[in-house]
Amino acid sequence: MHFKLIIAFVEDDKTDLVLDAARHSGAKGATVISNARGEGMKQSKTFFGLTLEAQRDVLLLLVEEHISRHILEKIAIVADFDNKPGTGIAFQIDVEDAIGVLHQVEALTQELEGTI
């Protein structure tokens, strides 16, 4: 079984929404790294040296490659990435090998047996 790693940078108030969408689309779990900070094409506004921007969370989702694009598209829709600049980004990368995911492989094998 081959995996992709979806990395999503989302506003912290949308984290639960994105996680729910990913889980409903086939993801089995995620790692959330809180309080990330980023900068887009325009620098963030400041007020007396304090940055006025929403906190971000980084979501790491190790998913089966056949469902990764579907999950990525659902994340983009619920987080409103393409319609509103600065809301976040998501992308996927190939995973050459993974350890500690045997329970996910067993569950995914049963679910995807008829579709692959």
PEFEN-V735933 format. One record per backbone hydrogen bond with DSSP energy under -1.0 kcal/mol. NH is the residue of the N-H (numbers start at 1). CO is the residue of the C=O. If there is no record, write none. Layout:
# PEFEN-V735933
[[NH & CO] [NH & CO]]
This chain:
# PEFEN-V735933
[[4 & 63] [5 & 93] [6 & 61] [7 & 91] [8 & 59] [9 & 89] [10 & 57] [12 & 55] [14 & 11] [18 & 14] [19 & 15] [20 & 16] [21 & 17] [22 & 18] [23 & 19] [24 & 20] [25 & 21] [26 & 23] [27 & 22] [31 & 60] [33 & 58] [36 & 56] [47 & 50] [50 & 47] [52 & 45] [56 & 36] [57 & 10] [58 & 33] [59 & 8] [60 & 31] [61 & 6] [63 & 4] [65 & 2] [67 & 64] [71 & 67] [72 & 68] [73 & 69] [74 & 70] [75 & 71] [76 & 72] [77 & 73] [78 & 74] [79 & 75] [81 & 76] [84 & 80] [87 & 84] [89 & 9] [91 & 7] [93 & 5] [95 & 3] [105 & 101] [106 & 102] [107 & 103] [108 & 104] [109 & 105] [110 & 106] [111 & 107] [112 & 108] [113 & 109] [116 & 112]]
